[in-house]
Amino acid sequence: MRRAAKVDRNQPEIVAALRRIGADVFSLAAVGDGIPDLLVGFRGTTYLLEVKDGSKPPSARQLTDDQIKWHAAWRGGRCVVVSSIVEALAALEVTVA
């Protein structure tokens, strides 16, 4: 039996911010197996974002073994690890004033 997907505390606020700028955002958290948390479409480009909770100590924000393996094997576009709205917007090349 598969356990429920764990979503980081800050993921809902990151998703909301991305949607406010017009991005399509889909959660992949339930997929597991090291797959990134978010699939984001913005201005004709697809992004993969791995969300980490920036309020946790660095040791708790490390990629899991499955995530490390997935990142190493992925042949598509870059997957970006983000821990804040500002980092998520920067991954989409959106500047915050």
C-alpha positions as CSV (number, residue, x, y, z in Angstrom):
1,M,0.0,0.0,0.0
2,R,1.3,3.4,-1.0
3,R,1.4,6.1,1.7
4,A,0.0,9.6,1.2
5,A,2.2,12.1,-0.6
6,K,4.1,14.4,1.7
7,V,3.8,18.0,0.6
8,D,6.1,20.6,2.1
9,R,4.6,23.3,4.2
10,N,5.5,26.1,1.8
11,Q,4.3,24.3,-1.4
12,P,0.7,25.7,-1.4
13,E,2.0,29.3,-1.2
14,I,4.5,28.7,-4.0
15,V,1.8,27.2,-6.1
16,A,-0.5,30.1,-5.4
17,A,2.2,32.6,-6.4
18,L,3.0,30.8,-9.6
19,R,-0.7,30.8,-10.6
20,R,-1.0,34.5,-9.8
21,I,1.5,35.2,-12.5
22,G,-0.4,33.1,-15.0
23,A,1.5,29.8,-14.8
24,D,-0.2,26.4,-15.0
25,V,0.8,24.3,-12.0
26,F,0.2,20.6,-11.4
27,S,1.3,18.7,-8.3
28,L,3.3,15.5,-9.0
29,A,3.8,14.8,-5.3
30,A,1.6,11.7,-5.4
31,V,3.7,10.1,-8.1
32,G,6.7,9.5,-5.8
33,D,9.8,7.7,-7.0
34,G,11.9,10.8,-6.8
35,I,9.8,12.7,-9.4
36,P,9.8,16.5,-8.7
37,D,6.9,18.0,-6.8
38,L,5.6,20.5,-9.4
39,L,5.1,20.5,-13.2
40,V,4.8,24.2,-14.3
41,G,4.0,25.6,-17.7
42,F,4.8,29.3,-18.2
43,R,5.2,31.3,-21.4
44,G,5.6,28.2,-23.6
45,T,8.2,26.5,-21.4
46,T,7.8,23.5,-19.1
47,Y,9.5,23.6,-15.7
48,L,10.0,20.9,-13.0
49,L,10.3,22.2,-9.5
50,E,11.3,20.3,-6.4
51,V,10.0,22.2,-3.4
52,K,11.9,22.1,-0.1
53,D,10.7,23.7,3.1
54,G,13.1,26.6,3.7
55,S,12.2,26.8,7.4
56,K,13.7,23.4,8.1
57,P,17.4,22.9,8.8
58,P,19.6,22.2,5.8
59,S,19.9,18.6,6.7
60,A,16.1,18.2,6.4
61,R,16.1,19.9,3.0
62,Q,18.5,17.4,1.3
63,L,17.2,15.5,-1.7
64,T,16.2,12.0,-1.0
65,D,18.1,9.1,-2.6
66,D,15.2,8.6,-5.0
67,Q,15.3,12.3,-5.9
68,I,19.1,12.2,-6.5
69,K,18.8,9.2,-8.8
70,W,15.9,10.8,-10.7
71,H,17.7,14.1,-11.2
72,A,20.8,12.2,-12.4
73,A,18.8,10.1,-14.9
74,W,16.5,12.8,-16.2
75,R,17.2,13.7,-19.8
76,G,14.7,16.5,-20.2
77,G,14.8,20.1,-19.1
78,R,16.4,21.2,-15.9
79,C,14.7,20.5,-12.5
80,V,15.1,23.3,-10.0
81,V,15.1,22.9,-6.3
82,V,13.2,25.8,-4.7
83,S,12.4,26.8,-1.1
84,S,10.6,30.1,-1.5
85,I,8.3,32.1,-3.7
86,V,11.3,34.2,-4.8
87,E,13.3,31.1,-5.8
88,A,10.3,29.6,-7.7
89,L,9.8,32.9,-9.6
90,A,13.5,33.1,-10.4
91,A,13.4,29.5,-11.8
92,L,10.8,30.8,-14.3
93,E,13.0,33.9,-14.9
94,V,10.5,36.2,-13.3
95,T,12.1,39.1,-11.4
96,V,10.6,40.4,-8.2
97,A,10.9,44.1,-7.6
